[in-house]
Amino acid sequence: MSLLELPPSSIFLDCIVLGSILVYAPFLVVAYGRVTVGYDMGAPRAMFEKLPGYAKRATWAHQNSFETFILFAAASFMAYLTELDSALAIGASVAFVIGRFFYSIFYILDIPIGRSLMFAISSSGTAILFILSLISANNF
C-alpha cells in the first residue's frame, strides 16, 4: 500500500508519529557528541559548553523540534477531527515531516539557508492544517 492509498485520517496520524520520532532524532547526534567528549552523568547539562559545534547545533535542533511539534500535533488532530480529505491538507502534513527531517540535517551541518527554508516549509504545513481545519469546522 502506498502513501496515496492511505485514508487522510491515517496520514495525519502517521505524520504525528513520524514527527514525534523526528523530535528525538537530533538527540542521537547530541549523545554521540557527549560520548566523544566524555559523558558526565553527574552534570549532563553542564557539559554543553564542552560539546563540539555539531552537537550544540543538534541540541538546538532537538529543542526547536519540541516547539514546532506541539503546534503540528494540535493542527494534525484538528485535521483528523474535522475529517479533512483534501490533497492540500495531506500535502501540508507530509511537508511538515519532510521539512523537519531536513531541518535537523541542515541545522547540524550548519547550513543556515537550508535550515531556514525547511523551517518555513514545515511551519507553513502546520499553518495550512490549522486554517483548513478552522474553515471546515466553521463551514465556510
N, C-alpha and C positions, 0 to 999 in steps of 0.2 A: 504494500500500500504506500503510495507516495503522499507527500505533503498536500498535494492538490485534491486528494481523495478524502482527506480527513474532514469531518464537520468543523465549522468555525469554532464551536464551543471547545472542541478538543485542542485546536490550535492555540486558542487563548490560554488554556490550562497548561498545555505543553510548554508554551513560551514562558509562563510563570516559573515552571520548574527549571527550565534552562537558564532563565535569568537569575534564579536563586543560586544555581551552581556557579554561574559567572561571577557572583559576588565573591566567592571564595577562591576562584582560580588564581588571581594575583597573589593571594596569600601563600601559595606554593612557592612562588619566587621569593617572597619575604622569608619563608622558612629556610630556603636554600641559602640566602644571604646571611641569616642568623647562624647557620651551621658553619659557614665559611669563616666567620669572624670569632666563633667560639660562643655558643649559646650560654647565656647566664640565666639559669632557671630562677634564681632569686630575684632578678630585676630585669625581666624581659623587655619592658618598655624603656628602661634606662639605656638600653644598648642601641637605640635608634641612631644616635649620632655616630656610632661605630660602623653602621651598615654602609656597604658600597652604594653608589648613586642609583644603580638599577633597582636595588632592594628598597631604597627610600621611595623611589617613584612607584614601585609596586605597592608599597604601603598606602600611598596616596590614592592609587587606583582602587585598591581594596576599600578604602574609606568612602570614596566617591561612589563606588558601586552600591553600597548600602543606601546612600542618599537617593540615588536615582531609582533603585529597585522598589523602594517603598511606594513611590508615585506610580511606577509602572504596574505594580501588583494591583493597586487600587483601580487604575484605569482598565486593566485587563478584567478584573472582576466586574466592573461596571459593564464592559462589553459583553461579558458572559451572561450577566443577569438581564441585560436588555436584549439579549439574543441577536446581537449584530451578526450579519452574514454577508456584508459587502466585501468585495476584493480590497477596497481601501483599508478597512479595519484589519483584515488578515495581514495585508502588507505592512501596516503600521506595527503590528505585533511582532512580525518576523524581523522588520527593520530594527526594532529595538534590540532584539537578541543579537543580530549580526553586528549592529553598531557597537554594542557593549563589548562584544568579543574583540573587535579590532581596537576599540578604545583602550583597553588594557594593554594590548600589544604595543600600540603606538606610544602609550604613556611610559611603559617600561623601557622601550627602545629610545625614548627621548626624541620623539618626532611630534613636536607641538602642533603643527598644522593638521596632521592626520588625527591626532587626539581630539582637537577642537572640532574637526569635521564629523568625527564619529559621535562626539557628544551632541552636536546639533542634530544629527540624523536620529539618534536614539531618543533624544528629548522631543523631537518632532513626532515620533511614533507615539509616545505617551500622550502628547497634547491632542493628536488626532483621535486617539481612542477616547479620551475624555469628551471631546467635542461631539463625536459621533454618538456616543452613549447618551449624552445630555439631549441631543436632538431626538434620538429615538425615544427616550423616556418622556420627553415633553411633547411628543407627537407633532413636531414642527413639520 
